[in-house]
């Protein structure tokens, strides 16, 4: 699968791409939605187009691993 140019990737477990967004703001919003929908607490993060880590995503309800 070819990756879209630029933007930000929402990652699950630092290895699995869950989604892609064009801006960091959109990635934060979508990442929060995905993280909160996950029934089991997991590791969610945002990475740039080069695959470099940008930031972790925390559940809005405060639950952690």
N, C-alpha and C positions, 0 to 999 in steps of 0.2 A: 504494500500500500504506500503510495507516495504522500509525503507530508506536505501540507499547505505552506507556502512561504510566509515568514514573519509570524507575528502574533505570539500567543502563549498557549502552552499545553497544560491541561489539568491532568495530573498523574495520580494514580492509586498505587500505593506501595512503592513509590519512586520508580516503578518500572513499567506499569501498564498505563497507556494513554486512555483517558476516559472521555476527553473532549478537547476542542481547540477553540480559542476565541481570538479576535483580532486586536483587542486592547486588554491591558492589565485590569482595568476596571470591570470589563465584562468577564474576564477570567475569574476575578475574585467573587463576583456575584454567582456565576455558574458553578464555581467550585464549592461555594457555600451550600448551594442547593443540592449538589451531588453528595457532599459530605453529610448533610443533615438527613438525606433520604436513605443513607446506608444503614441497614438495621444493626450491623456489627461495627463497633468503632474500629477504624482503620487509619492508616497514614495517607493523608491527602496533601498534595503540594502543587505548586505552580512552577513551571520551567519555561524558559524562553525558547525561541526558535532554534537556538544552538544546542538545546538540551541542558543548559546550565540552570541550576536551582535558583529560584527567585524567593519563594517564601512558602511556609507551611500553611495549611488551611485548618482551622480549628472548628469544631462543632459549635453551633450557636447555643446549644443547651448546656455547654460546659462539660459534657462527658468526654473522657479521654480513654486511651488504651488501658 
